[in-house]
């Protein structure tokens, strides 16, 4: 019978120790949901108790996957014994003791970052007055160029080729240098995020105002009572934040009933 359970009851660190002590060979699969209820899967491969490979469902592998796994406190796991024929060069250089030290270092990094950025829905904005003298790294400049008029951390993560820890460390550095500020984001539950246009009652002659905002018009055209805010944002290739702004505008001119997101 495979080892399985919930991360809230059995922390990942303890699972890794148990598999190492037992000299196990096989795959540890972890399934979890992100803040928008999207399902994800991480697979960590063990050979004779040593971690030899790690991958996820978004084409990441190696230590970057372990960085994601280290912050998980909720999700389901199952260890399936079997032959393992993959080997990652990063893990090949580490014995288990060295891997554990690396894993603990990742856990220690997460603590201040999760405190500074509790949700990936937080919006990053450039400060109106940026200090005159700045010593920025190339990576910091790259992030600044992506922020534009404002991006959520998740949007920056999707556009960058760096891991979550590296991105958050860079954002924290920019915040401390007075370059960016954080606007608290709202978590949108897609189960309640769909909505429908307000129907004009019969025998009334009140005509709603015209939609003058181009983005709001595009959003309105996609409202069908089935699409979620996230789906509309994806279809129009704009941010969830921009969709919500359009919704606020449409509700103000009484073209829709504002959803309870």
PyMOL commands that set and color helices and strands:
alter all, ss='L'
color gray80, all
select helices_A, chain A and resi 12-21+63-70+89-92+96-116+138-147+153-159+164-176+214-222+229-236+240-252
alter helices_A, ss='H'
color red, helices_A
select strands_A, chain A and resi 3-6+26-33+39-47+50-56+76-81+123-126+151-152+180-183
alter strands_A, ss='S'
color yellow, strands_A
deselect
rebuild
show_as cartoon
